[in-house]
Amino acid sequence: MSRESEIGAKYGKSINDFSTASTNIIEDILIQHCNEGIDLMRKQIWKKAKTGQASDLAQSLQIKPKEVTPTKVTISTVSDMVYWEFVDKGVKGVKNKNKAPQSPYRFRNLGTPPAMVDSFKKWIARTGTKVVDGTQMSFKGKKRKTALKEQERAAQTLAVRTKIGGIKPIDYVSKANNPKRNKDLTRKLRQGLASGIRQNINISIYGNNSRIKPKR
């Protein structure tokens, strides 16, 4: 039995208020779908990201508390990172638009905010980058203060270079939100609700000892 059929059968046991049962079926299937979408987006970000900031974005993805009205159930995937869309769609550079030609966003100047520089510092530490703009990166045997200064300088260089050249889109949202997955969600909802209705009818007619099983 599929997970959707199991969900439908579980809530279909409620014969007193099937309206509430159907809402519960929809909620569970939507949550399952959103969690699978988050996994797909995180994999894409981790595969393509080059900064600690993007990696933080992957960790920030979460399901927003559900909204239920008499006619609609809404469950959204959100991030509290304000730059989530920049990572997804990319950003045109100050001097180069080729990395993200379709992006609605563009860097306007070469200023590098502290958060951006800090992101590259984390990336250098995480990836063990050896060379930045022809400069050999090696902190072995150096005093901590000297190593931190060199790391800061390298991160600043990478931040400026990013502003000049732009950010290539990671296109992670489409991994979770696309026609194929939306069609599959429709199928899952149909299957779950049908299973719930069958279970509800079986119990209504035969009682809790019904041996008629939902279709697989």
C-alpha positions in Angstrom: 0.0 0.0 0.0 1.3 3.5 -0.9 1.9 6.1 1.8 -1.0 8.1 0.4 -3.4 5.1 0.7 -2.2 4.5 4.2 -2.9 8.1 5.1 -6.3 7.9 3.6 -7.2 4.7 5.3 -6.0 6.0 8.7 -8.3 9.1 8.6 -11.1 7.3 6.7 -11.8 5.5 10.0 -13.6 8.6 11.2 -17.2 8.0 10.2 -18.7 10.9 12.2 -17.1 13.8 10.4 -15.5 12.9 7.1 -15.0 16.6 6.2 -12.5 16.9 9.0 -10.9 13.5 8.0 -10.5 14.7 4.4 -8.8 17.9 5.6 -6.4 15.8 7.7 -5.6 13.6 4.6 -4.9 16.7 2.5 -2.7 18.2 5.2 -0.6 15.1 5.7 0.0 14.5 2.0 0.9 18.2 1.5 3.4 18.1 4.4 4.9 14.9 3.0 5.1 16.6 -0.5 6.7 19.8 1.0 9.3 17.8 3.0 10.3 15.9 -0.2 10.6 19.2 -2.0 12.9 20.6 0.7 15.1 17.6 0.4 15.3 18.2 -3.4 16.1 21.9 -3.0 18.8 21.3 -0.4 20.5 18.7 -2.6 20.6 21.2 -5.4 22.0 24.0 -3.2 24.7 21.8 -1.7 25.6 20.5 -5.1 26.0 24.0 -6.7 26.7 26.4 -3.9 30.1 27.9 -3.4 29.6 30.0 -0.3 28.7 29.3 3.3 25.8 31.7 2.9 24.1 29.5 0.4 24.7 26.5 2.6 23.0 28.4 5.4 20.1 28.9 3.1 19.7 25.2 2.6 19.5 24.7 6.3 16.9 27.5 6.7 14.3 25.9 4.5 11.3 24.9 6.5 7.5 24.4 6.4 5.4 27.4 7.3 2.5 26.6 9.8 -0.5 25.5 7.9 -3.5 27.7 7.1 -6.9 26.0 7.0 -10.1 27.7 5.8 -13.5 26.1 4.9 -12.4 26.0 1.2 -8.6 25.7 1.3 -5.6 24.1 3.0 -2.3 26.0 2.5 1.1 24.7 3.5 4.1 26.7 2.3 7.9 26.2 2.2 9.7 29.3 3.4 13.2 30.6 4.3 14.0 33.5 6.6 17.1 34.3 4.5 16.3 37.5 2.5 18.6 36.5 -0.4 16.9 33.2 -1.2 15.7 34.4 -4.6 19.1 35.8 -5.5 20.6 32.4 -5.1 17.8 30.8 -7.0 17.7 33.2 -10.0 21.3 34.5 -9.9 22.5 38.1 -10.1 23.9 40.0 -13.0 27.4 41.4 -12.3 28.4 45.1 -12.3 30.4 44.5 -15.5 29.2 41.1 -16.6 25.6 39.9 -17.3 26.5 36.6 -18.9 26.3 34.5 -15.7 22.7 35.3 -15.1 21.3 36.9 -18.3 17.7 36.1 -17.4 17.9 37.3 -13.8 15.8 40.3 -12.7 18.6 41.2 -10.2 21.9 43.0 -10.7 24.8 44.3 -8.6 24.9 48.1 -8.8 28.3 48.7 -7.3 31.5 47.0 -5.9 30.7 47.5 -2.3 31.1 44.3 -0.2 28.9 44.1 2.9 30.4 42.3 5.9 28.0 39.4 5.6 29.1 38.8 2.1 32.8 38.8 3.0 32.1 36.6 6.0 30.3 34.1 3.8 33.4 33.7 1.6 35.6 33.3 4.7 33.4 30.4 5.7 33.6 29.0 2.2 37.5 29.2 2.2 37.6 27.4 5.6 35.1 24.8 4.5 36.5 24.0 1.1 40.2 24.4 1.8 40.7 26.7 -1.2 44.3 26.7 -2.2 44.6 29.6 -4.7 42.7 32.9 -5.0 43.4 35.1 -8.0 46.9 33.5 -8.4 47.8 33.9 -4.7 48.7 30.7 -2.9 46.4 30.2 0.2 48.3 28.5 3.0 47.8 29.1 6.7 50.1 26.3 7.9 52.8 27.5 10.2 51.5 31.1 10.3 50.4 32.9 13.4 46.6 33.1 13.9 46.5 36.8 13.4 48.4 36.7 10.2 46.3 33.8 8.9 43.1 35.6 9.7 44.2 38.7 7.9 45.1 36.7 4.8 41.8 34.9 4.9 40.0 38.3 5.2 41.9 39.6 2.2 41.1 36.5 0.1 37.4 36.7 1.1 37.3 40.4 0.1 38.9 39.5 -3.2 36.3 36.8 -3.9 33.5 39.1 -2.9 34.6 41.9 -5.3 35.1 39.4 -8.0 31.6 38.1 -7.5 30.2 41.6 -7.6 32.0 42.2 -10.9 31.1 38.9 -12.6 27.7 38.2 -11.0 26.2 35.0 -9.5 25.2 32.1 -11.6 21.7 30.9 -10.8 21.4 27.7 -8.8 17.8 27.1 -9.9 16.9 25.1 -6.9 13.2 26.1 -6.5 12.3 24.4 -9.7 13.5 21.1 -8.3 10.6 21.2 -5.9 8.0 23.2 -7.9 7.6 22.0 -11.4 4.8 20.5 -13.6 5.9 16.9 -13.0 5.8 17.2 -9.2 2.6 19.2 -9.3 0.9 16.5 -11.3 2.3 13.9 -9.0 0.8 15.8 -6.0 -2.6 15.8 -7.7 -2.3 12.0 -8.1 -1.3 11.5 -4.4 -4.2 13.7 -3.2 -6.7 11.8 -5.4 -5.3 8.5 -4.2 -5.3 9.4 -0.5 -8.9 10.8 -0.6 -10.2 7.8 -2.5 -8.6 5.5 0.1 -10.2 7.5 2.9 -13.6 7.4 1.3 -13.4 3.6 0.8 -12.3 3.1 4.4 -15.1 5.3 5.6 -17.7 3.4 3.5 -16.4 0.0 4.6 -16.6 0.9 8.3 -20.0 2.5 7.9 -21.4 -0.7 6.3 -19.4 -3.5 7.9 -18.1 -1.9 11.1 -14.6 -1.7 12.5 -14.0 -5.4 11.7 -14.4 -4.9 8.0 -12.0 -7.0 6.0 -12.3 -5.0 2.8 -8.9 -3.4 2.2 -8.1 -0.2 0.3 -6.7 -0.6 -3.2 -2.9 -0.6 -3.5 
